[in-house]
Amino acid sequence: MSITVIKAGLQTSLQGAPFTGHRHLGMPAAGAADCLSLALANFLVGKSFGAIGLEITLTDAIFQLNAPCSIAVVGAAAYVRINGHDHPQHHRLRLVAGDNIHIGPSRPGCRTYLAISAEIEAEPLLGGQSTCLAAGLGGFHGRALRAEDVIAFADSESSVESARTTPENLRPYYSDDHVLRITAGPEATGPNMPILDNLCLDPYTVGARANRMGLVLEGISLIASETSNMPSAAVFPGTIQLPPSGQPYLLGPDAQTTGGYPRIAQVIRADRHLIGQLGSGSRIQFVQTTAERATEIYREKLSLLSSWLGQIKLW
C-alpha cells in the first residue's frame, strides 16, 4: 500500500512529533512546524497527535493513492481536490485506489498537513521518524519529497467513525497577520531590558530569508549592549535572537541547538505552532507576558483542545 508523489511542490516532507532529549548531541527538534494543524488532521483519521503526516509548504502538491484509505487535510491550502472535485478540509475523506489528491497553494498562511489513516513508513531515528532536513536524516531518506517518490504505508487502518469533523470553534484561523506572545529571554535583562519593549512596539515583517530553520524579521532595528559577542548558549524553537544587524531572528523547528547572539525573547509554547504558518511577508505583533502567565495560557489551551482531541501536547 502506498501513495505516489505526482507533484512535490516547494517543500513537502514527512513530519510528526519532534525529536526530544537529544539537543546535547546537537540534534534539532525538527517535527511538524505547525503541530496543531497536524494534530487535528491526525485525529480526523484516528491517529495520535504526533503521528507522521505530510507537511506541504506554500505551493500546491499532487498525490495519487495506490490503495484505499482515509485521509484528512488541515492547513493553509486554498483548496483540496479529489479527482478534480473540491472537498472540505477538517473532514475525514474515504478514498479508493487511483484517486488523485490535489492540495492547493497556501493562501494565506504557509503550511498544510495531509494525514493518512494507515501508518506511514518512515525511517526511525532517535526514537522518532520526522525528517531533519538540515542533517538529511529520518522521514523519507532524510529529504524533501520529489515527483515519483512512492511512500509506503501499512495495510491496516485505525478505526474511527466516518463522520468525524473538526468543530468550527477549534479550527485554526490562517492569516498573514499574527500576534505572538513572548517572555523575556536570558539576555533581555539589565541594560538590555528596553529591547523587549521596543520589540513589542510595532509589527515586524518576515523577510525573504524564511525557512524551517528560522526567519529574519524586518522592522525596528534593535541594539544590545555588552552581550553582542556572548559565548554560544542554548537556543530552542521560538527563541528570538538579535544579530549585529539589529534585525531580530526567530528560530524555527529545524534551528540549531546553540547560538552566540543575544536571546532577547522566547515565543510562549501555546503560540509556537503559529511559527509554522509564517512565510515571507507575514506580519507579527509581539506581546510580552510573564513566564507564569505563559504556563497558564498553555494549560488553558490544552484544556480547550483536549475536549475534542483527548490527550495532546504542543511543541
TAQUI-V605668 format. One record per residue. N is the residue number from 1. RES is the residue in one small letter. PSI is psi in radians with two decimals (NA if undefined). Layout:
{{N RES PSI} {N RES PSI}}
//
This chain:
{{1 m 2.41} {2 s 2.98} {3 i 2.36} {4 t 2.38} {5 v 2.07} {6 i -0.78} {7 k 2.10} {8 a -0.40} {9 g -2.99} {10 l -0.87} {11 q 1.83} {12 t 2.28} {13 s 2.86} {14 l 2.09} {15 q 2.52} {16 g -2.30} {17 a 2.63} {18 p 2.90} {19 f 2.18} {20 t 2.60} {21 g 0.25} {22 h 0.24} {23 r -0.42} {24 h -0.27} {25 l 0.03} {26 g 0.27} {27 m 2.06} {28 p 2.87} {29 a -0.75} {30 a -2.61} {31 g 3.08} {32 a 2.27} {33 a -0.58} {34 d 1.54} {35 c -0.46} {36 l -0.78} {37 s -0.72} {38 l -0.77} {39 a -0.73} {40 l -0.74} {41 a -0.77} {42 n -0.70} {43 f -0.65} {44 l -0.50} {45 v 0.19} {46 g 0.46} {47 k 2.88} {48 s 2.76} {49 f -0.50} {50 g 0.23} {51 a 2.68} {52 i 2.30} {53 g -3.07} {54 l 2.14} {55 e 2.07} {56 i 2.22} {57 t 2.11} {58 l -1.13} {59 t 2.97} {60 d 2.81} {61 a 2.61} {62 i 2.40} {63 f 2.76} {64 q 2.23} {65 l 2.42} {66 n 0.12} {67 a 2.70} {68 p 2.48} {69 c 3.07} {70 s 2.59} {71 i 2.89} {72 a 2.52} {73 v 2.26} {74 v 2.27} {75 g -2.70} {76 a 0.08} {77 a 2.43} {78 a -0.47} {79 y 2.83} {80 v 2.12} {81 r 2.24} {82 i 2.04} {83 n 0.67} {84 g -0.07} {85 h 2.37} {86 d 2.42} {87 h 2.66} {88 p 2.67} {89 q 3.00} {90 h 0.39} {91 h 2.58} {92 r 2.17} {93 l 2.18} {94 r 2.10} {95 l 2.87} {96 v 2.93} {97 a 2.38} {98 g -0.20} {99 d 2.47} {100 n 2.23} {101 i 2.08} {102 h 1.96} {103 i 2.10} {104 g 2.97} {105 p 2.81} {106 s 2.08} {107 r 1.82} {108 p -2.95} {109 g -2.89} {110 c -0.55} {111 r 2.62} {112 t 2.60} {113 y 2.31} {114 l 2.02} {115 a 2.51} {116 i 2.41} {117 s -0.51} {118 a 2.77} {119 e 2.14} {120 i 2.36} {121 e 2.03} {122 a 2.73} {123 e 2.19} {124 p 2.52} {125 l 2.09} {126 l 0.73} {127 g 0.08} {128 g -3.09} {129 q 0.04} {130 s 2.87} {131 t 2.16} {132 c 1.63} {133 l -0.67} {134 a -0.60} {135 a -0.17} {136 g 0.70} {137 l 2.68} {138 g -3.01} {139 g -2.25} {140 f 1.64} {141 h 0.45} {142 g 0.31} {143 r 2.99} {144 a 2.67} {145 l 2.68} {146 r 2.82} {147 a 2.42} {148 e -0.03} {149 d 2.49} {150 v 2.05} {151 i 2.06} {152 a 2.63} {153 f 2.78} {154 a 2.77} {155 d 0.06} {156 s 2.53} {157 e 2.72} {158 s 2.60} {159 s 2.19} {160 v 2.59} {161 e 2.45} {162 s -0.35} {163 a 0.20} {164 r 2.23} {165 t 2.37} {166 t 2.25} {167 p 2.54} {168 e -0.68} {169 n -0.16} {170 l 0.05} {171 r 2.15} {172 p 2.61} {173 y 2.13} {174 y 2.33} {175 s 2.92} {176 d 0.00} {177 d 2.24} {178 h 2.59} {179 v 2.13} {180 l 2.19} {181 r 2.44} {182 i 2.71} {183 t 2.84} {184 a 2.42} {185 g 2.97} {186 p -0.52} {187 e 0.06} {188 a 0.93} {189 t 2.94} {190 g -2.20} {191 p -0.34} {192 n 0.00} {193 m -0.66} {194 p -0.30} {195 i -0.75} {196 l -0.70} {197 d -0.73} {198 n -0.61} {199 l -0.57} {200 c 0.02} {201 l -0.92} {202 d 2.78} {203 p 2.65} {204 y 2.71} {205 t 2.38} {206 v 2.23} {207 g -3.00} {208 a -0.49} {209 r 1.65} {210 a 2.06} {211 n -2.94} {212 r -0.36} {213 m -0.66} {214 g 3.06} {215 l 2.27} {216 v 2.31} {217 l 2.29} {218 e 2.25} {219 g -2.48} {220 i 2.23} {221 s 2.28} {222 l 2.68} {223 i 2.26} {224 a 2.58} {225 s -2.63} {226 e -0.57} {227 t 0.24} {228 s -0.44} {229 n 0.77} {230 m 2.72} {231 p 2.71} {232 s 2.46} {233 a 2.94} {234 a 2.39} {235 v 2.83} {236 f 2.86} {237 p 2.33} {238 g -0.17} {239 t 2.40} {240 i 2.05} {241 q 2.81} {242 l 1.70} {243 p 2.97} {244 p -0.41} {245 s -0.37} {246 g -0.08} {247 q 2.09} {248 p 2.66} {249 y 2.05} {250 l 2.10} {251 l 2.45} {252 g -2.96} {253 p -0.46} {254 d 0.25} {255 a 2.71} {256 q 2.93} {257 t -0.32} {258 t 2.74} {259 g 2.72} {260 g 0.06} {261 y 2.64} {262 p 2.34} {263 r 1.71} {264 i -0.33} {265 a 2.90} {266 q 2.16} {267 v 2.32} {268 i 2.69} {269 r -0.62} {270 a -0.44} {271 d -0.09} {272 r -0.48} {273 h -0.40} {274 l -0.40} {275 i -0.57} {276 g -0.26} {277 q 0.15} {278 l 2.25} {279 g 3.07} {280 s 2.25} {281 g -0.26} {282 s 2.57} {283 r 2.44} {284 i 2.24} {285 q 2.04} {286 f 2.45} {287 v 2.20} {288 q 2.46} {289 t 3.09} {290 t 2.84} {291 a -0.67} {292 e -0.79} {293 r -0.60} {294 a -0.69} {295 t -0.75} {296 e -0.74} {297 i -0.74} {298 y -0.77} {299 r -0.70} {300 e -0.72} {301 k -0.75} {302 l -0.66} {303 s -0.74} {304 l -0.82} {305 l -0.64} {306 s -0.36} {307 s -0.40} {308 w -0.78} {309 l -0.19} {310 g -2.60} {311 q 2.23} {312 i 2.63} {313 k 2.61} {314 l 2.53} {315 w NA}}
//
